[in-house]
Amino acid sequence: MSKATFEIYEDRAGAWRWRLVHDNGNIIADSGEGYASRQKCEQGLESVRRNAPEAAVVDVETPSGGE
């Protein structure tokens, strides 16, 4: 059984967003952007669901002196 749930919601500005919430209430990931319609938001979420299992993990070094 999954320990996380995708939520779709409309933010205060009227944009649609998704977030992945662990069963303990912590937000694991979010859309990072607002979508103009619920349909576009759902398409973005489905893209993540399709592509994430194949996604590689890449270490990114922080440039010296930066965060």
C-alpha positions as CSV (number, residue, x, y, z in Angstrom):
1,M,0.0,0.0,0.0
2,S,1.3,3.5,-0.9
3,K,2.4,5.7,1.9
4,A,1.8,8.8,-0.2
5,T,-1.0,10.5,-2.0
6,F,-1.1,13.1,-4.8
7,E,-3.3,16.1,-4.0
8,I,-4.6,18.6,-6.6
9,Y,-5.7,22.0,-5.3
10,E,-6.3,25.6,-6.4
11,D,-4.0,28.1,-4.7
12,R,-4.9,31.6,-3.4
13,A,-4.0,33.1,-6.8
14,G,-6.4,30.8,-8.6
15,A,-3.7,28.6,-10.1
16,W,-3.9,24.8,-10.0
17,R,-1.1,22.8,-8.2
18,W,-0.3,19.3,-7.2
19,R,1.7,18.0,-4.2
20,L,2.7,14.5,-3.1
21,V,1.9,14.0,0.6
22,H,3.3,11.2,2.8
23,D,0.8,9.6,5.1
24,N,2.5,11.3,8.0
25,G,1.4,14.7,6.5
26,N,4.8,15.8,5.2
27,I,4.9,17.2,1.6
28,I,7.4,15.1,-0.3
29,A,7.2,17.0,-3.6
30,D,5.2,19.7,-5.3
31,S,4.5,21.0,-8.8
32,G,6.8,23.9,-8.3
33,E,4.5,26.0,-10.6
34,G,0.9,26.9,-10.9
35,Y,-1.2,25.7,-13.9
36,A,-3.9,27.8,-15.6
37,S,-6.3,24.9,-15.5
38,R,-7.0,21.8,-13.5
39,Q,-6.6,19.7,-16.7
40,K,-3.0,21.1,-17.3
41,C,-2.2,20.4,-13.7
42,E,-3.4,16.8,-14.0
43,Q,-1.3,16.4,-17.2
44,G,1.8,17.7,-15.3
45,L,1.1,15.3,-12.4
46,E,0.7,12.3,-14.8
47,S,3.9,13.2,-16.5
48,V,5.7,13.0,-13.2
49,R,4.0,9.6,-12.4
50,R,5.0,8.2,-15.7
51,N,8.6,9.5,-15.8
52,A,9.7,9.3,-12.2
53,P,10.3,5.5,-12.0
54,E,12.8,5.9,-14.8
55,A,14.5,9.1,-13.5
56,A,18.1,8.9,-12.7
57,V,19.6,10.3,-9.5
58,V,22.3,12.8,-10.2
59,D,24.6,14.4,-7.7
60,V,25.0,18.1,-8.3
61,E,28.0,19.9,-6.9
62,T,27.5,23.3,-5.4
63,P,29.8,25.9,-7.0
64,S,32.5,27.2,-4.6
65,G,31.3,30.1,-2.5
66,G,27.6,29.4,-3.4
67,E,24.7,27.6,-1.9
